[in-house]
Amino acid sequence: MRSRLLIGGIIAWVVIFNLGYVFHDLLLHDWFQKHIGEITRDSYIIPVIALSFAIYITLMSLVYPVFYSYFSEKKGLSKIKTGLIIGLFFGFLWDSLQGGLIEYATYKVSLSSMLLDSFYHTLEGGVAGLIIGAFYKPQSDDKA
């Protein structure tokens, strides 16, 4: 069970780390430069971003079994649906709330840029949760 969560976590990390690059640097680089360029670093500190995603995915993977236990037993949800729920929840809490709305209130950036970025990060969490959910194998499956 733990090795499958580890594999799922690693794959989720790789996917969302690279999706972040595609979204922020390839697809919307100019738009973000226009709306938040004045507070953006000339070059990102990639090791800090990588570490942040590793912590994010580790925390999600550690609590996934608890969420799955609740949602499968109480609500009858699958591993995938539970993954989506936890992913959207983490995406909102991890980055949308803190990294979007609070940054809008703190820095001189447009609300539209923070809402777009927050929406992206909530969906990004959903993708990570789906991947983790797909790889999770409950202990009851091991005994069968």
Number of C-alpha atoms within 10 A of each C-alpha: 13 14 11 16 22 18 15 23 27 17 17 24 22 15 15 20 17 12 16 15 13 13 13 17 14 11 12 13 14 13 13 19 15 13 17 16 14 12 11 11 8 8 6 9 9 9 9 10 12 14 11 13 17 18 13 19 25 17 13 23 24 14 11 22 21 11 17 25 16 14 18 15 11 9 11 13 16 15 26 18 19 26 31 22 21 25 29 23 18 24 26 23 16 18 21 25 17 13 16 23 16 13 16 17 12 9 10 12 17 15 15 12 18 23 16 14 20 23 17 20 26 22 21 24 30 24 21 31 32 24 25 32 28 18 22 25 17 15 11 7 8 8 6 5
